[in-house]
Amino acid sequence: MENSPSYFHEFVQAAKGDLIVQPRMGFCAFSKMREGLSRVKNIEAATIGTITLDSFTRTGDFASAAKAIKNNSALNGYPIVSHGKARNQELIDGLIGTDFPIQVRHGCSKPEHIFKAIVETGIDASEGGPISYCFPYGKVPLKESIRSWQTCSEIFAAVEHKKYHLESFGGCMMGQLCPPSMLIAITVVEALFFKRFGIRSYSVSLTQGSNILQDIAALTALRLVGEKYLGPREDWHVVYYTFMGKFPETMNGARAIMRDSVVVAKAGQARRLIVKTVMEAHQIPTIDDNIEALELAHQDFHDPSTSLSQEIKPGMVEAIFEEADFLIDLLLNLDSKIEIAIDVAFKKGYWDVPFCLHPNNNNSALAKLNNEGFILWANAGKIPFPNHIIRNNFSKEKKLSSSELLMMLSFNQFKYDTFNQAETPVLQHVSC
Amino acid sequence: MKPRAVLTTIPSDSHNWNLIYMQLLLEENDFEVINLGACTTYEEVEQACLEFKPTVIVVSTVNGHGYLEGKTLIEKIRARPELADLPVYIGGKLSTDKNMSYLYSVELEQAGYSGVYPESRKTADFISELKALAKKAA
């Protein structure tokens, strides 16, 4: 381990021109986890292995995780802390390398134990962030999460000869119905936070929304905002996530939304794609489901018909860029220390994530979908957007009913299930 | 005075969307809502009941652990004499196995819930129950 290369960082550098595909896989049983990693490694596409952790480990309940290992009971992920160093090293032995990096994904707001286990194991990549792994997952105060993520960044940064990779999950907050400018602002600010505490290889994220043109504009805007605020291009890249909300239930519907996410990733020049499987709406995906999804994404990427021929409406990228730029600039001006600025921005309600019930989120901003699936601000709450942004981008209706919320949450499910009953060419259903 | 609902979930459930939906539904039916948010501890729920004196408690959960932690929650509520008769409802995805929903519903009702709404039951029926409660409270 002493002289091991930066697996994740070097792999991404070398894979230029291809879309790296990655699953969300995590199993409790050692043998199954190893089988999953090994199968992912051996497919043709450029892949990164994923170890997703279980929710006992996420919530710091290591005793229950250890008990589950002992009793052979099923958990919803791999309990990396409780399996211990020797077992973890055995898990990745002969698999990890600059041809196959592995990333640990967890959803924990105070992950010191997890980071120590990652370093001990010899893995060099994880994801999350002080906002994105705190707000959606319970009630741990934002301040505590910020403190913990500072420590975790420093744990990674302390290893001098190796570039550990940290991905911000900020572009995926709440999974859906968050205006893209807020997502971009969160992920870029989390990346700046990582950088401040010594991280030298990082990525920013964004998730698929419900209109392909807005998605491409948003992904393009993220790249431009990143270029404005982040360090040299070789230190960071953009990762895209296939839709994370209520998934289409039909095979063709699921297939179509997965394919559209590749279209967006390709047009928006994302380097990496985190996939979903056709079984998403029905069950926790098996290893086979994941392999199929990775292979499909790889094929779709190399299929000329997934290159978008339509033009993005003029001004769309610029509008998202301007909003995100405004939010980041606002936050950075609140304090010279970003870890304090983040806390102040939310405390004042200047930053506000719609639909997020975390006690430190102001939750007075509201977002809505329009008929075409564009995610728009309906109410800015206390976010002090300038007037012309309010005029240009805000949906006019400020009240939301329960049935309308349900409709918005089911928008993609309905759209893809309805319009893809037969073999439908991709993009046919997009109105623009 | 408006009838008041304490809206909650179970300790391991980090989902938001169901709670946001339920808050809107309760408000549309004229309830004042105290939404305790995701990953709520048993103690927080007990405390909120004593503090806010609600007309009803609504437990919404979708992570599949409702049949386990939902049961512990109602046992703790019913163990307090002052909460013994408080209407308490639970609904959502109560276990990861849909086929077990009916059985678990019976178990949860026996444990002390006033009503149990697995995915298969209609929201309209729940609204009718809410309306009856609101009328009684008025």
Interface residues (C-beta under 8 A of the other chain):
Chain A: S55 T59 G107 P136 Y137 G138 K139 M174 F355 C356 L357 H358 P359 L400 S401 S402 L405 L406 L409
Chain B: S12 S14 N16 W17 L19 I20 Y21 M22 L24 L25 E28 N35 G37 A38 C39 T40
